[in-house]
């Protein structure tokens, strides 16, 4: 069963916008992706697509749609918990260095 995502971004609209910005037609993008025109129209018609296909579109248009989509998600916690841990350790080490008389 498919789950409907709230406030999802229609990827086909983003692709169309970028095609227009670059002055590319559907046949030209289909050629760059080595796919048939019917497949291209299918991509442009559907608001979602599989990741591997989106990867191909990113390469053809030289635009990282994954980043564009990620920027649309409002998540305040860090993606990488290890990075958060390292930042905390860094802060603690700076405090220890100050206590020991360093960084004057």
trRosetta pair geometry for C-beta under 8 A, 3 or more apart (Angstrom, degrees):
i j d omega theta_ij theta_ji phi_ij phi_ji
4 8 8.0 -126 178 -6 62 129
5 8 3.9 81 92 -61 112 120
7 72 7.9 -169 138 160 102 108
8 47 7.6 97 114 145 116 120
8 48 7.6 -15 155 -77 141 110
9 13 7.6 -121 173 57 77 111
9 14 6.5 41 153 -38 117 124
9 68 8.0 -136 119 129 163 96
9 69 6.0 -154 51 -118 135 81
9 72 5.3 -58 -36 -153 134 177
10 13 4.3 67 91 3 106 111
10 14 7.3 170 95 -9 59 82
10 47 3.7 -69 -134 -141 91 100
10 48 7.7 -89 -136 -50 56 60
11 14 5.5 -53 -153 37 43 113
11 15 6.2 44 149 -22 71 103
11 47 6.5 116 29 176 68 48
11 48 6.1 90 18 -113 115 37
11 49 6.0 -104 79 15 143 98
11 54 6.6 -61 -174 -109 153 117
11 65 6.5 70 -146 174 103 140
11 69 7.3 -17 -94 -78 99 123
12 15 5.5 -51 -147 36 35 113
12 16 6.3 37 154 -20 66 104
12 43 6.7 165 -110 148 95 57
12 44 5.4 117 -158 -159 108 34
12 45 6.6 -106 -139 61 159 12
12 46 5.9 152 -51 77 135 42
12 47 5.5 -93 16 -102 109 38
12 49 7.8 114 -60 -29 84 111
13 16 5.7 -50 -145 36 32 112
13 17 6.3 37 153 -22 63 105
13 47 7.4 7 -11 -124 94 82
14 17 5.7 -52 -149 34 31 114
14 18 6.4 27 154 -15 64 106
14 65 6.2 121 119 -133 138 111
14 68 6.3 140 -160 125 146 149
15 18 5.9 -58 -149 39 30 107
15 19 6.2 34 152 -22 66 105
15 43 6.9 -72 109 143 170 105
15 44 6.5 -127 95 -105 125 71
15 57 6.0 -54 -114 -173 122 141
15 61 7.3 -154 -140 -40 76 157
15 65 7.4 -13 -73 -92 80 146
16 19 5.6 -52 -146 34 31 114
16 20 6.4 31 155 -18 65 104
16 44 6.1 93 -72 -146 99 99
17 20 5.9 -57 -153 36 29 110
17 21 6.3 31 150 -21 64 107
18 21 5.4 -50 -145 35 35 115
18 22 6.2 20 159 -6 67 108
18 61 5.3 53 134 -172 134 145
18 63 5.6 -120 -142 26 149 162
19 22 6.1 -67 -147 47 27 99
19 24 4.5 -96 -155 71 78 97
19 25 7.5 100 174 -98 118 9
19 26 7.5 27 -167 -72 158 54
19 29 6.0 -56 -114 -51 118 141
19 61 7.3 -84 -74 -108 64 124
20 23 7.4 32 -175 -75 30 34
20 24 8.0 -87 -52 45 20 67
22 61 6.7 -158 -10 -147 156 87
24 28 4.7 -135 -160 88 83 126
24 29 5.1 88 149 -55 128 94
24 32 7.8 -35 -149 -5 139 139
24 61 7.6 -129 23 -108 157 88
25 28 4.7 97 53 6 76 104
25 29 7.1 -147 92 -2 40 86
26 29 6.0 -57 -146 40 31 106
26 30 6.1 35 155 -22 66 108
26 37 6.7 81 130 -150 105 85
26 40 5.0 137 -179 133 93 129
26 41 6.4 46 -174 -74 147 71
26 44 6.3 -64 -112 -25 117 154
27 30 5.5 -53 -144 37 32 115
27 31 6.3 36 155 -22 64 104
27 37 5.8 -14 -102 -106 75 111
27 40 7.4 164 -86 65 31 164
28 31 5.7 -52 -151 33 31 113
28 32 6.6 32 151 -18 64 104
29 32 5.5 -50 -148 35 37 113
29 33 6.2 22 156 -8 67 110
29 40 6.1 134 89 -142 98 128
29 57 7.9 21 -179 -133 120 79
29 60 6.0 93 -158 143 79 138
29 61 7.3 2 -128 -68 112 92
30 33 6.0 -67 -147 47 28 102
30 35 5.3 -101 -156 76 76 78
30 36 6.6 -38 -171 129 126 16
30 37 5.1 -3 -127 -93 178 52
30 39 7.0 128 -132 70 106 89
30 40 3.7 -78 -79 -49 106 143
31 34 7.4 27 -175 -74 31 40
32 60 4.2 116 120 -150 119 106
33 40 7.3 146 50 -90 133 98
33 56 5.4 80 -143 154 107 113
33 57 7.0 -9 -94 -87 135 52
33 60 4.8 -41 -69 -72 85 149
35 39 4.3 -96 162 84 118 138
35 40 6.0 145 95 -54 111 81
35 56 7.9 83 -31 142 127 147
36 39 4.7 99 61 6 80 102
36 40 7.1 -139 102 -6 45 87
37 40 5.3 -51 -150 33 38 116
37 41 6.4 37 153 -18 68 101
38 41 5.8 -52 -148 37 33 109
38 42 6.4 39 149 -23 63 104
39 42 5.4 -51 -151 32 34 117
39 43 6.6 38 150 -21 65 100
40 43 5.6 -50 -154 31 35 113
40 44 6.4 24 152 -12 66 108
41 44 5.6 -58 -144 43 35 108
41 45 6.0 37 154 -27 67 110
42 45 5.7 -58 -144 34 28 113
42 46 6.4 11 165 -9 65 111
43 46 6.7 -68 -143 39 23 97
43 49 6.2 19 -135 -89 79 146
43 53 6.8 -157 -109 163 112 127
43 57 7.0 167 -174 -79 143 128
46 49 6.2 115 95 -69 120 82
49 53 4.7 -96 160 83 121 126
49 54 5.4 147 87 -55 112 89
49 57 7.8 83 80 -11 155 138
50 53 4.8 86 64 9 83 105
50 54 7.1 -154 95 -7 41 88
51 54 5.6 -57 -146 38 34 111
51 55 6.3 43 152 -28 66 101
52 55 5.4 -45 -151 27 34 118
52 56 6.9 36 150 -19 62 100
53 56 5.6 -50 -157 32 37 113
53 57 6.6 38 146 -18 66 102
54 57 5.4 -51 -150 35 38 114
54 58 6.3 46 149 -24 67 101
54 65 5.9 -113 -177 75 106 132
54 66 7.2 114 132 -62 125 83
55 58 5.6 -51 -153 31 31 116
55 59 6.6 29 151 -16 63 104
56 59 5.8 -54 -151 36 32 110
56 60 6.3 29 154 -18 66 108
57 60 5.7 -57 -145 39 31 110
57 61 6.0 5 164 4 68 113
57 65 6.6 6 98 -2 112 142
58 61 6.5 -72 -141 51 21 92
58 62 7.7 72 165 -99 55 9
58 63 6.1 -117 -142 78 64 53
58 64 5.7 44 -151 -111 122 39
58 65 5.3 -126 -85 13 96 91
58 66 6.9 -11 -85 -9 149 91
59 62 7.3 18 -171 -73 28 49
63 68 7.4 23 156 -30 104 130
64 67 4.2 46 114 10 116 111
64 68 6.8 158 102 -14 64 84
65 68 5.0 -49 -147 37 45 118
65 69 6.1 45 154 -19 72 102
66 69 5.9 -54 -149 39 29 108
66 70 6.2 31 151 -21 63 108
67 70 5.5 -52 -142 37 33 113
67 71 6.3 37 156 -23 65 104
68 71 6.0 -56 -154 31 27 112
68 72 7.1 30 147 -23 59 104
69 72 5.6 -53 -159 26 38 116
69 73 7.3 34 148 -20 66 99
70 73 5.9 -54 -159 27 40 109
75 79 7.7 84 102 -75 132 77
77 84 8.0 -22 -175 -70 81 147
78 81 6.8 144 88 -84 106 36
78 83 5.5 -136 168 77 145 113
78 84 4.7 177 40 -56 144 106
79 83 7.8 36 66 28 68 134
80 83 4.0 73 91 -1 110 111
80 84 7.2 174 98 -9 63 80
81 84 5.4 -51 -154 35 43 115
81 85 6.3 45 149 -21 70 103
82 85 5.5 -52 -149 37 35 114
82 86 6.3 36 152 -20 66 105
83 86 5.7 -53 -147 36 31 112
83 87 6.5 34 153 -21 64 104
84 87 5.8 -54 -151 33 30 112
84 88 6.6 30 151 -17 63 105
85 88 5.8 -56 -153 35 32 111
85 89 6.4 31 151 -17 66 106
86 89 5.6 -52 -145 38 33 112
86 90 6.2 40 153 -24 65 104
87 90 5.5 -50 -147 33 31 116
87 91 6.5 34 153 -20 63 103
88 91 5.7 -52 -151 34 32 112
88 92 6.5 31 151 -18 65 106
89 92 5.6 -55 -148 37 33 111
89 93 6.3 34 154 -20 67 106
90 93 5.8 -55 -147 36 29 111
90 94 6.5 32 153 -21 63 104
91 94 5.8 -54 -153 32 31 113
91 95 6.7 30 150 -18 63 104
92 95 5.7 -54 -153 35 34 112
92 96 6.5 35 149 -20 67 104
93 96 5.5 -50 -146 35 35 113
93 97 6.3 39 153 -21 66 103
94 97 5.7 -51 -148 34 31 113
94 98 6.5 33 151 -19 63 104
94 103 7.7 6 -158 -3 79 161
95 98 5.7 -53 -151 35 33 112
95 99 6.4 33 151 -19 65 105
96 99 5.6 -54 -148 36 32 112
96 100 6.3 24 154 -13 66 109
97 100 5.9 -62 -147 42 29 107
97 102 4.0 -64 177 63 88 130
97 103 5.7 67 130 -4 116 114
98 101 7.9 69 178 -53 30 12
98 102 6.6 -85 -76 62 29 75
98 103 6.1 -49 -88 57 70 117
101 104 6.9 -10 176 -53 66 112
